[in-house]
Amino acid sequence: MEEKTTRGYEIIEPAIYEELNWNMDSIVSYLEIIRTKLPELFTELPKSIKYEIIPLRNPFGEPYPVIGLYSDNLEDLKKIPDFLDLDEEVEIWLNKIGIETIRKESEKIKVMSLETLKNINTY
């Protein structure tokens, strides 16, 4: 039997969850907008870095959506900053552009539900 390998991610959890009252559909759509902007924000990262919305397992409840960064190139993976640095840079950027900008853009897109996302085994 072939052993399943897991993919390691560095995680970004933007400070939007409380503001959106933990409405998972809204959170997924906001994360999608943020995810599409990250290559512009993290221009110093290698081009092999991919950004995905993934369900983060939660030992205290249901999984919830976050943005995961990964690369199939092990050397490039080492160039991803730790999650505190990633979160801080995203928070500074969000404060500069405003959450209202993200809200307006998120209303224009369709995204998968958290339930669908949880069924995609990415790691």
C-alpha positions, -999 to 999 in steps of 0.1 A, spaced: 0 0 0 13 34 -10 19 57 20 3 91 17 26 120 22 15 153 38 22 187 25 36 212 50 23 247 50 32 280 66 0 295 77 -15 330 75 -45 338 97 -55 375 89 -72 393 118 -106 391 101 -124 363 119 -139 382 148 -147 412 126 -167 388 103 -184 372 133 -169 338 123 -192 337 93 -173 311 74 -187 320 39 -176 356 43 -142 345 57 -135 322 28 -144 350 3 -122 375 21 -93 350 23 -96 344 -14 -92 381 -22 -63 383 2 -47 351 -13 -47 366 -48 -29 397 -35 -1 379 -16 23 374 -45 23 412 -49 28 416 -12 56 390 -8 76 398 -39 108 387 -22 95 351 -20 105 326 -47 80 322 -76 75 285 -67 56 295 -35 19 287 -39 -9 302 -19 -40 281 -11 -70 284 12 -69 254 34 -89 241 64 -69 243 95 -75 215 119 -86 229 153 -82 207 184 -110 227 201 -136 226 174 -143 225 137 -116 232 111 -116 268 99 -101 284 67 -67 299 66 -42 307 38 -14 281 35 19 288 17 39 259 3 64 249 -24 74 217 -39 110 230 -39 125 223 -4 151 251 -7 123 276 -15 103 264 14 131 275 37 127 311 25 91 314 38 91 336 69 75 322 101 38 327 106 42 356 130 61 376 104 37 367 76 7 377 98 23 410 107 30 419 71 -5 410 60 -20 430 89 0 461 80 -11 457 44 -48 452 54 -47 483 77 -33 503 48 -58 493 22 -88 489 46 -110 459 52 -138 477 33 -117 473 1 -116 435 7 -153 434 14 -162 452 -19 -139 429 -39 -152 398 -21 -188 405 -31 -178 402 -68 -165 366 -66 -178 331 -60 -159 307 -37 -163 272 -25 -180 268 9 -160 258 40 -178 224 38 -164 217 3 -130 230 14 -129 206 44 -135 177 20 -104 186 0 -75 168 17 -46 191 11 -24 179 39 
